[in-house]
Amino acid sequence: MAAKPRVKVPKTASAGDIIKIKTLISHPMESGQRKDGDGNVIPRKIINKFVCDFNGSTVFSADIDPAVASNPYFEFRARVTESGTFKFVWTDDDGTVIETEKNIEVS
């Protein structure tokens, strides 16, 4: 199953507003502690880093440990003073990078 990000960002806001951002990524997290049917250890595969940038500046980041549930969800707030683009980046153990972007218009 491929990782699939979902992000909710308001389309518009007033300058100086603090907005709520919600992210969820469908991802088959594997702790590296389980075994398959043949008794072999299933390799660890987790999202280990999440970063949200706004117009090139980091507004939220998290290092994620193996204890996190599958399909990690984050909700956080950011102050917007100008129109721009939020960039969301999830990084997996194997180096896979999943990205998505959302724009916001500030008046």
DSSP file (Angstrom, degrees, kcal/mol; ACC not computed):
  #  RESIDUE AA STRUCTURE BP1 BP2  ACC     N-H-->O    O-->H-N    N-H-->O    O-->H-N    TCO  KAPPA ALPHA  PHI   PSI    X-CA   Y-CA   Z-CA
    1    1 A M              0   0    0      0, 0.0     2,-0.2     0, 0.0     3,-0.0   0.000 360.0 360.0 360.0 126.4    0.0    0.0    0.0
    2    2 A A        -     0   0    0      1,-0.1     2,-0.2    25,-0.1    24,-0.1  -0.525 360.0-102.5 -77.9 145.2    1.4    3.4   -1.0
    3    3 A A        -     0   0    0     -2,-0.2    24,-0.2    24,-0.1    -1,-0.1  -0.460  37.7-165.2 -67.2 136.8    1.4    6.2    1.5
    4    4 A K  E     -A   26   0A   0     22,-1.7    22,-2.8    -2,-0.2     2,-0.3  -0.959   4.7-151.4-130.4 114.2   -1.3    8.7    0.9
    5    5 A P  E     -A   25   0A   0      0, 0.0     2,-0.4     0, 0.0    20,-0.2  -0.605   8.4-169.6 -87.0 145.4   -1.3   12.1    2.6
    6    6 A R  E     -A   24   0A   0     18,-3.1    18,-2.6    -2,-0.3     2,-0.4  -1.000   9.8-178.3-129.3 132.6   -4.5   14.1    3.4
    7    7 A V  E     -A   23   0A   0     -2,-0.4     2,-0.5    16,-0.2    16,-0.2  -0.989  15.5-159.0-135.1 138.7   -4.1   17.7    4.5
    8    8 A K  E     +A   22   0A   0     14,-2.8    14,-1.9    -2,-0.4    94,-0.1  -0.962  23.1 157.8-122.2 115.3   -6.7   20.3    5.6
    9    9 A V        -     0   0    0     -2,-0.5    12,-0.1    12,-0.2    94,-0.1  -0.995  46.6-104.9-131.6 136.1   -5.7   24.0    5.4
   10   10 A P        -     0   0    0      0, 0.0    95,-0.1     0, 0.0     3,-0.1  -0.310  21.9-138.3 -58.0 145.8   -8.2   26.9    5.2
   11   11 A K  S    S+     0   0    0     93,-0.1    94,-2.7     1,-0.1     2,-0.3   0.818  83.4  20.5 -74.7 -30.7   -8.3   28.4    1.7
   12   12 A T  E     +c  105   0B   0     92,-0.2     2,-0.3    71,-0.0    94,-0.2  -0.935  62.8 164.6-137.7 158.8   -8.4   32.0    3.0
   13   13 A A  E     -c  106   0B   0     92,-1.8    94,-2.1    -2,-0.3     2,-0.3  -0.963  36.5-103.7-161.3 164.5   -7.5   33.9    6.2
   14   14 A S    >   -     0   0    0     -2,-0.3     3,-2.3    92,-0.2    66,-0.2  -0.693  54.1 -84.0 -92.2 151.7   -6.9   37.4    7.4
   15   15 A A  T 3  S+     0   0    0     -2,-0.3    66,-0.3     1,-0.3    -1,-0.1  -0.312 117.6  19.7 -56.1 129.9   -3.4   38.7    8.0
   16   16 A G  T 3  S+     0   0    0     64,-3.0    -1,-0.3     1,-0.3    65,-0.2   0.300  89.9 141.9  91.7  -8.5   -2.3   37.7   11.4
   17   17 A D    <   -     0   0    0     -3,-2.3    63,-2.5    63,-0.5     2,-0.6  -0.311  50.0-134.3 -64.4 147.6   -4.8   34.9   11.9
   18   18 A I  E     - B   0  79A   0     61,-0.2     2,-0.3    -3,-0.1    61,-0.3  -0.936  30.5-164.1-101.0 118.0   -3.8   31.7   13.6
   19   19 A I  E     - B   0  78A   0     59,-3.0    59,-1.9    -2,-0.6     2,-0.4  -0.693  16.9-123.4-106.2 155.6   -5.1   28.9   11.5
   20   20 A K  E     - B   0  77A   0     -2,-0.3     2,-0.4    57,-0.2    57,-0.2  -0.834  24.3-166.6 -97.9 133.4   -5.6   25.2   12.3
   21   21 A I  E     - B   0  76A   0     55,-3.2    55,-2.3    -2,-0.4     2,-0.4  -0.972   1.2-167.5-121.2 133.9   -3.9   22.6   10.1
   22   22 A K  E     -AB   8  75A   0    -14,-1.9   -14,-2.8    -2,-0.4     2,-0.4  -0.974   5.7-177.8-123.0 135.4   -4.7   18.9   10.1
   23   23 A T  E     +AB   7  74A   0     51,-3.1    51,-2.3    -2,-0.4     2,-0.3  -0.986   7.2 173.4-132.7 144.9   -2.7   16.2    8.5
   24   24 A L  E     -AB   6  73A   0    -18,-2.6   -18,-3.1    -2,-0.4     2,-0.5  -0.976   9.6-165.5-145.7 132.8   -3.2   12.4    8.2
   25   25 A I  E     -A    5   0A   0     47,-1.7     2,-0.7    -2,-0.3   -22,-0.1  -0.979  18.1-138.1-124.4 125.1   -1.1   10.0    6.1
   26   26 A S  E     +A    4   0A   0    -22,-2.8   -22,-1.7    -2,-0.5    44,-0.0  -0.698  43.4 154.4 -77.8 115.3   -2.2    6.5    5.4
   27   27 A H        -     0   0    0     -2,-0.7     2,-1.9   -24,-0.2    44,-1.1  -0.985  49.9-126.5-149.8 131.0    0.9    4.5    5.9
   28   28 A P        -     0   0    0      0, 0.0    -2,-0.1     0, 0.0   -25,-0.0  -0.524  36.9-160.1 -79.9  79.7    1.4    0.8    6.8
   29   29 A M        -     0   0    0     -2,-1.9     2,-0.4    15,-0.0    17,-0.2  -0.310   9.3-170.2 -62.7 139.5    3.7    1.3    9.8
   30   30 A E  B     -D   45   0C   0     15,-2.1    15,-2.7     1,-0.1    -1,-0.0  -0.985  15.5-155.6-135.1 123.3    5.8   -1.7   10.8
   31   31 A S        -     0   0    0     -2,-0.4    13,-0.2    13,-0.2    -1,-0.1   0.686  35.6-122.0 -74.0 -20.0    7.7   -1.6   14.1
   32   32 A G  S    S+     0   0    0     11,-0.3    12,-0.2    13,-0.1    -1,-0.1   0.539  93.4  92.8  87.1   7.5   10.4   -4.2   13.1
   33   33 A Q        +     0   0    0     10,-0.1     2,-0.2     8,-0.1    11,-0.0   0.528  64.5  85.2-109.5 -10.3    9.4   -6.4   16.0
   34   34 A R        -     0   0    0      8,-0.3     8,-2.7     9,-0.0     2,-0.3  -0.503  66.1-138.9 -90.9 162.3    6.9   -8.7   14.3
   35   35 A K  B     -E   41   0D   0      6,-0.3     6,-0.2    -2,-0.2    -2,-0.1  -0.896  12.2-127.0-119.3 151.1    7.6  -11.8   12.3
   36   36 A D    >   -     0   0    0      4,-2.9     3,-2.0    -2,-0.3    -1,-0.1  -0.173  46.6 -80.8 -82.5-175.5    6.0  -13.1    9.1
   37   37 A G  T 3  S+     0   0    0      1,-0.3    -1,-0.1     2,-0.1    -2,-0.0   0.729 131.0  52.7 -60.6 -24.4    4.5  -16.5    8.6
   38   38 A D  T 3  S-     0   0    0      2,-0.1    -1,-0.3     3,-0.0     3,-0.1   0.397 120.9-105.0 -92.9   2.2    7.9  -18.1    8.1
   39   39 A G  S <  S+     0   0    0     -3,-2.0     2,-0.3     1,-0.3    -2,-0.1   0.516  74.9 138.9  88.4   5.1    9.4  -16.6   11.3
   40   40 A N        -     0   0    0      1,-0.1    -4,-2.9    -5,-0.0    -1,-0.3  -0.633  60.7-107.6 -84.8 142.1   11.4  -13.9    9.6
   41   41 A V  B     -E   35   0D   0     -2,-0.3    -6,-0.3    -6,-0.2    -1,-0.1  -0.488  28.8-128.9 -67.5 130.4   11.5  -10.4   11.2
   42   42 A I        -     0   0    0     -8,-2.7    -8,-0.3    -2,-0.2     3,-0.1  -0.717  34.7-110.1 -79.3 123.9    9.5   -7.9    9.1
   43   43 A P        -     0   0    0      0, 0.0   -11,-0.3     0, 0.0   -10,-0.1  -0.179  34.3 -99.0 -58.7 145.5   11.8   -4.9    8.6
   44   44 A R        +     0   0    0    -13,-0.2     2,-0.3   -12,-0.2   -13,-0.2  -0.411  45.6 172.8 -62.6 135.6   11.0   -1.7   10.4
   45   45 A K  B     +D   30   0C   0    -15,-2.7   -15,-2.1    -2,-0.1     2,-0.3  -0.757  15.8 142.6-149.7  96.2    9.1    0.8    8.1
   46   46 A I        -     0   0    0     -2,-0.3    47,-1.6   -17,-0.2     2,-0.6  -0.925  58.1-104.8-131.8 157.9    7.8    3.9    9.8
   47   47 A I  E     +F   92   0E   0     -2,-0.3    45,-0.3    45,-0.2    21,-0.1  -0.760  41.4 177.6 -73.9 120.6    7.4    7.5    9.0
   48   48 A N  E     +     0   0E   0     43,-2.6    16,-1.9    -2,-0.6     2,-0.3   0.507  57.2  33.6-109.5  -5.0   10.3    8.9   11.1
   49   49 A K  E     -FG  91  63E   0     42,-1.2    42,-2.5    14,-0.2     2,-0.4  -0.984  53.8-175.9-152.2 137.6   10.1   12.6   10.3
   50   50 A F  E     +FG  90  62E   0     12,-2.4    12,-2.7    -2,-0.3     2,-0.4  -1.000  10.0 177.8-132.9 133.6    7.4   15.1    9.4
   51   51 A V  E     -FG  89  61E   0     38,-2.3    38,-2.7    -2,-0.4     2,-0.5  -1.000  12.8-165.4-137.3 137.4    8.0   18.8    8.5
   52   52 A C  E     -FG  88  60E   0      8,-3.2     7,-2.9    -2,-0.4     8,-1.6  -0.989  12.8-174.3-121.4 122.6    5.6   21.6    7.5
   53   53 A D  E     -FG  87  58E   0     34,-2.6    34,-2.9    -2,-0.5     2,-0.5  -0.862  13.1-155.8-111.8 148.6    7.1   24.7    5.8
   54   54 A F  E >  S-FG  86  57E   0      3,-3.2     3,-1.8    -2,-0.3    32,-0.2  -0.977  81.6 -22.1-124.3 117.5    5.3   27.9    4.9
   55   55 A N  T 3  S-     0   0    0     30,-2.3    31,-0.1    -2,-0.5    -1,-0.1   0.857 131.3 -47.1  49.9  39.9    6.9   29.9    2.1
   56   56 A G  T 3  S+     0   0    0     29,-0.3     2,-0.4     1,-0.2    -1,-0.3   0.356 117.8 106.4  90.7  -5.6   10.2   28.2    2.9
   57   57 A S  E <  S-G   54   0E   0     -3,-1.8    -3,-3.2     2,-0.0     2,-0.3  -0.910  73.2-117.1-110.5 134.8   10.2   28.6    6.7
   58   58 A T  E     +G   53   0E   0     -2,-0.4    -5,-0.3    -5,-0.3     3,-0.1  -0.505  34.4 170.3 -70.6 128.2    9.5   25.6    9.0
   59   59 A V  E     +     0   0E   0     -7,-2.9     2,-0.3     1,-0.4    -6,-0.2   0.585  69.7   9.1-110.2 -18.7    6.4   26.1   11.1
   60   60 A F  E     +G   52   0E   0     -8,-1.6    -8,-3.2    16,-0.1    -1,-0.4  -0.947  62.1 169.3-160.0 139.0    6.1   22.6   12.5
   61   61 A S  E     -G   51   0E   0     -2,-0.3     2,-0.3   -10,-0.2   -10,-0.2  -0.990   7.1-171.6-149.1 154.4    8.3   19.5   12.6
   62   62 A A  E     -G   50   0E   0    -12,-2.7   -12,-2.4    -2,-0.3     2,-0.5  -0.989  19.3-144.5-148.0 135.4    8.3   16.2   14.5
   63   63 A D  E     -G   49   0E   0     -2,-0.3     2,-0.4   -14,-0.2   -14,-0.2  -0.887  30.2-147.3 -93.2 129.2   10.6   13.2   14.9
   64   64 A I        -     0   0    0    -16,-1.9   -18,-0.1    -2,-0.5    -2,-0.0  -0.854   6.3-151.0-110.2 132.3    8.5   10.1   15.0
   65   65 A D    >   -     0   0    0     -2,-0.4     3,-1.8     1,-0.1   -18,-0.1  -0.502  33.0-102.4 -94.5 164.8    9.4    7.0   17.1
   66   66 A P  T 3  S+     0   0    0      0, 0.0   -21,-0.1     0, 0.0    -1,-0.1   0.701 112.6  72.6 -60.8 -19.9    8.4    3.4   16.3
   67   67 A A  T 3  S+     0   0    0    -36,-0.0     2,-0.1     2,-0.0   -36,-0.0   0.583  72.5 110.5 -74.3  -7.9    5.6    3.5   19.0
   68   68 A V  S <  S-     0   0    0     -3,-1.8     3,-0.1   -21,-0.1   -21,-0.1  -0.368  73.6-113.3 -68.4 145.9    3.5    5.7   16.8
   69   69 A A        -     0   0    0      1,-0.1    -1,-0.1     2,-0.1    -2,-0.0  -0.260  38.6 -88.2 -70.8 163.1    0.3    4.1   15.4
   70   70 A S  S    S+     0   0    0      1,-0.2    -1,-0.1   -41,-0.1   -44,-0.1  -0.336 111.0  34.6 -65.7 158.9   -0.1    3.5   11.7
   71   71 A N  S    S-     0   0    0    -44,-1.1    -1,-0.2     1,-0.1   -45,-0.2   0.968  90.3-142.1  59.5  59.8   -1.7    6.5    9.8
   72   72 A P        -     0   0    0      0, 0.0   -47,-1.7     0, 0.0     2,-0.4  -0.234  15.0-159.0 -58.2 135.4    0.0    9.3   11.8
   73   73 A Y  E     -B   24   0A   0    -49,-0.2     2,-0.4     2,-0.0   -49,-0.2  -0.953   9.6-176.0-118.0 132.7   -2.3   12.3   12.4
   74   74 A F  E     -B   23   0A   0    -51,-2.3   -51,-3.1    -2,-0.4     2,-0.4  -0.991   6.4-175.9-128.4 140.3   -1.0   15.8   13.4
   75   75 A E  E     +B   22   0A   0     -2,-0.4     2,-0.3   -53,-0.2   -53,-0.2  -0.995  21.6 147.5-132.0 127.6   -3.0   18.9   14.2
   76   76 A F  E     -B   21   0A   0    -55,-2.3   -55,-3.2    -2,-0.4     2,-0.3  -0.924  36.2-118.8-150.9 172.8   -1.2   22.2   14.8
   77   77 A R  E     -B   20   0A   0     -2,-0.3     2,-0.3   -57,-0.2   -57,-0.2  -0.870  20.8-175.1-120.7 151.7   -1.7   25.9   14.4
   78   78 A A  E     -B   19   0A   0    -59,-1.9   -59,-3.0    -2,-0.3     2,-0.5  -0.997  24.0-126.9-145.0 143.7    0.3   28.5   12.4
   79   79 A R  E     -B   18   0A   0     -2,-0.3     2,-0.5   -61,-0.3   -61,-0.2  -0.782  25.1-157.8 -89.6 131.3    0.1   32.3   12.2
   80   80 A V        +     0   0    0    -63,-2.5   -64,-3.0    -2,-0.5   -63,-0.5  -0.936  25.0 164.9-113.8 132.4   -0.2   33.5    8.6
   81   81 A T        +     0   0    0     -2,-0.5     2,-0.3   -66,-0.3   -66,-0.1   0.451  69.9  23.9-118.3  -8.8    0.7   37.1    7.6
   82   82 A E  S    S-     0   0    0    -68,-0.1    -1,-0.2   -67,-0.0    25,-0.1  -0.978  87.2 -89.9-152.2 160.7    0.9   36.6    3.9
   83   83 A S        +     0   0    0     23,-0.3     2,-0.3    -2,-0.3    22,-0.2  -0.383  66.8 112.9 -67.5 151.6   -0.5   34.5    1.1
   84   84 A G  E     - H   0 104E   0     20,-2.2    20,-2.4    -2,-0.1     2,-0.4  -0.986  57.3 -63.0 173.5-161.1    1.6   31.5    0.3
   85   85 A T  E     - H   0 103E   0     -2,-0.3   -30,-2.3    18,-0.2     2,-0.5  -0.965  24.6-149.4-125.4 128.8    2.1   27.7    0.2
   86   86 A F  E     -FH  54 102E   0     16,-3.5    16,-2.3    -2,-0.4     2,-0.5  -0.836  17.2-159.6 -90.0 131.4    2.3   25.2    2.9
   87   87 A K  E     -FH  53 101E   0    -34,-2.9   -34,-2.6    -2,-0.5     2,-0.5  -0.965   2.8-162.4-115.3 127.9    4.6   22.3    2.0
   88   88 A F  E     -FH  52 100E   0     12,-3.1    12,-1.8    -2,-0.5     2,-0.4  -0.929   8.4-176.6-114.0 129.5    4.2   19.0    3.9
   89   89 A V  E     -FH  51  99E   0    -38,-2.7   -38,-2.3    -2,-0.5     2,-0.4  -0.985   8.3-173.7-134.1 124.2    6.9   16.4    3.9
   90   90 A W  E     -FH  50  98E   0      8,-2.7     8,-2.8    -2,-0.4     2,-0.4  -0.943  11.5-157.6-111.5 136.5    6.9   12.9    5.5
   91   91 A T  E     -FH  49  97E   0    -42,-2.5   -43,-2.6    -2,-0.4   -42,-1.2  -0.964   5.1-152.5-119.7 132.6   10.1   10.8    5.4
   92   92 A D  E >   -F   47   0E   0      4,-2.9     3,-2.0    -2,-0.4   -45,-0.2  -0.552  30.9-105.5 -97.6 162.1   10.1    7.0    5.8
   93   93 A D  T 3  S+     0   0    0    -47,-1.6   -46,-0.1     1,-0.3   -48,-0.1   0.845 119.9  55.1 -53.4 -37.7   12.9    4.7    7.2
   94   94 A D  T 3  S-     0   0    0    -48,-0.1    -1,-0.3     1,-0.1     3,-0.1   0.374 125.1-100.1 -83.5   7.9   13.8    3.6    3.7
   95   95 A G  S <  S+     0   0    0     -3,-2.0    -2,-0.1     1,-0.3     2,-0.1   0.375  72.0 149.7  92.3  -4.6   14.3    7.2    2.5
   96   96 A T        -     0   0    0     -5,-0.1    -4,-2.9     1,-0.0     2,-0.5  -0.415  31.4-156.5 -62.5 134.8   11.0    7.5    0.7
   97   97 A V  E     -H   91   0E   0     -6,-0.2     2,-0.5    -2,-0.1    -6,-0.2  -0.971   6.9-165.6-118.4 127.0    9.7   11.1    0.8
   98   98 A I  E     -H   90   0E   0     -8,-2.8    -8,-2.7    -2,-0.5     2,-0.3  -0.956  15.8-179.8-112.5 127.1    6.0   11.9    0.5
   99   99 A E  E     +H   89   0E   0     -2,-0.5     2,-0.3   -10,-0.2   -10,-0.2  -0.928  13.3 165.9-129.6 150.2    5.2   15.5   -0.2
  100  100 A T  E     -H   88   0E   0    -12,-1.8   -12,-3.1    -2,-0.3     2,-0.3  -0.969  16.8-149.5-153.1 160.3    2.1   17.6   -0.8
  101  101 A E  E     -H   87   0E   0     -2,-0.3     2,-0.4   -14,-0.2   -14,-0.2  -0.955   6.6-169.2-133.4 150.7    1.3   21.3   -0.9
  102  102 A K  E     -H   86   0E   0    -16,-2.3   -16,-3.5    -2,-0.3     2,-0.2  -0.997  15.0-142.6-138.7 137.9   -1.6   23.5    0.0
  103  103 A N  E     -H   85   0E   0     -2,-0.4     2,-0.4   -18,-0.2   -18,-0.2  -0.663  10.5-164.5 -97.1 154.0   -2.1   27.2   -0.8
  104  104 A I  E     -H   84   0E   0    -20,-2.4   -20,-2.2    -2,-0.2     2,-0.6  -0.998  11.7-144.6-137.7 138.3   -3.7   29.9    1.4
  105  105 A E  E     -c   12   0B   0    -94,-2.7   -92,-1.8    -2,-0.4     2,-0.5  -0.904  16.8-163.7-103.8 120.7   -4.8   33.3    0.3
  106  106 A V  E      c   13   0B   0     -2,-0.6   -23,-0.3   -94,-0.2   -92,-0.2  -0.899 360.0 360.0-109.1 131.0   -4.4   36.0    3.0
  107  107 A S              0   0    0    -94,-2.1   -93,-0.2    -2,-0.5    -1,-0.1   0.393 360.0 360.0-113.0 360.0   -6.2   39.3    2.8
